[in-house]
Amino acid sequence: MRWRALVLALVLLRLGLQALLWLLLGLGPGLGLPPRGPLGLALQRLRGPGAGPGAAGSGRGACGRAHWAAGLRRGRTDEYERRYSGAFPAALRARMRDRARGMFVFGYDNYMAHAFPQDELNPIHCRGRGPDRRDPSNLNINDVLGNYSLTLVDALDTLAIMGNSSEFRKAVRLVIDTVSFDKDSTVQVFEATIRVLGSLLSAHRIITDARQPFGDMTVKGYDNELLHMARDLAVRLLPAFENTRTGIPYPRVNLKTGVPPDSNNETCTAGAGSLLVEFGILSRLLGDSTFEWVARRAVKALWDLRSNDTGLLGNVVNIQTGHWVGRQSGLGAGLDSFYEYLLKAYILFGEEEDLRMFNAAYRSIQSYLRRGREACNEGEGDPPLYVNVNMFSGQLMNTWIDSLQAFFPGLQVLIGDVEDAICLHAFYYAIWRRYGALPERFNWQLQAPDVLFYPLRPELVESTYLLYQATKNPFYLHVGMDILQSLEQHTRVKCGYATLHHVINKSKEDRMESFFLSETCKYLYLLFDEENPVHQSGTRYMFTTEGHVVSVDEPLRESPWKDISPEPRSHELRAPNSSSNCNRVPDERRYTLPLKSVYMRQIDQMVGLI
Ligand code: DMJ
């Protein structure tokens, strides 16, 4: 009898949950798990209840693929064209550009008024925030906040890109006069590199650029101070690269005393392997190979530890033994910028080896991480998605993707795989429309967030901007407008923009991370500012992983030293071949595509706009 009662209780629980989900989220029958294709992605069910352009009355989402087809048969093509293929009115674009600038100014001015010289602004209580000295284990804060006016430093080149020369000069002067790295702060090498070192280098290049494309950004009496500061910081980070048997750096250093005695021997791949752009620029500007050499050695060491079978890397590695502690391979947290910097280092420095590594990594990603149909815009099966797999076997490890992965379509634009970029971007945008933000983790099987916060991250708007540059399709301006409006609606508070603690109930946390000003606002602004010198000056620009602009030109391609490549890695540190159940053979799928027009119909199917 007891088991019958148990079964009955389970059935009732399931029905209750189902009814609840139906009421709350409109997920419909099947406990929110719709009938699936081979991967169960069921993208057609992602929809924003009433949010964003064109959603009203669509009824989409409760219906499957058959419904789309019916919609298309009813001649909806005209509707796509009417809505998105026409021009985005110039006046509206200008208005959106000004709103993006206003968003930056509101955050920046409030930081300067209430927080400077501290690292970050607490936008709800209008206060500053520095490192958490009482709790050194609070890595969420202490990895990033070094007691060096982080937000001001990180925002420098956004001021220049927005053409605000007076504030740019003032800010540079303030950084030179007040910021010091001689601090008893233990920070993450990666965060200090991308947010601080990268920004100093970018601002230095803007100041010393003979062409001055952003208006007159020269600073009276400037004597390369920002470059000297960058060197000072990098030298303080160098101990991370010492006493490591693999050459992979320690994750953290104390800026005064070096690697802490109790330091962790484990690091994430992105943290250790995404230092090459900033360290390489510094080396080439100074004519001192040290910085590039250590960063390159770390990349090579990680690369040599990839799986023999899949070519994939894991997300956490022991820097002394070279053993993978985290065997998850994906495009999000722990790995994202590792891939990004293989390609960006090549774009900047022109070293063929970086491109070779990137191409091989991209092939492995396509073979093992990409699920769904072959082409984005045609064929049977679910639209493509990149999942998390075991690096040795290529087998699925979980059913979530994270919001950091939304940068990947932007990277795909850089290599010309625009078609695939369109699909992945549309998937993330579908999630954004549903919540007015991106949850940190989204479970594609349950179609619900696994981790609910949104700390004002830039990745989706970054990809939106790059896709707009590649396609010039006004659809991406609509996406940008939608993102901007939801940021205003859900995150603006008394003194700035606040992290969303919970993307569903929109409760907030009192924190505005520095990348909101350095990336989110910058990419939004650039999306709407067609005339910006970044697009019009004839110089080719690239963005670092923290959104800092660097011009791609000859001086950075000339290394004053002969051979920058570190010694090949010793064989014993190669990843053990533990892939016994690997049954996937890398295919020869074409992975780069020429620039094509945007597949509006496909996008509409995925995003549910009409
Ligand atoms: C930024 O600091 C950088 O974009 C980094 O590469 C990843 N995470 C944050 C923003 O989300």
Boltz pocket constraint, residues with backbone or C-beta under 6 A from the ligand:
constraints:
  - pocket:
      binder: B
      contacts: [[A, 194], [A, 337], [A, 404], [A, 457], [A, 458], [A, 459], [A, 515], [A, 519], [A, 545], [A, 546], [A, 547]]
      max_distance: 6.0
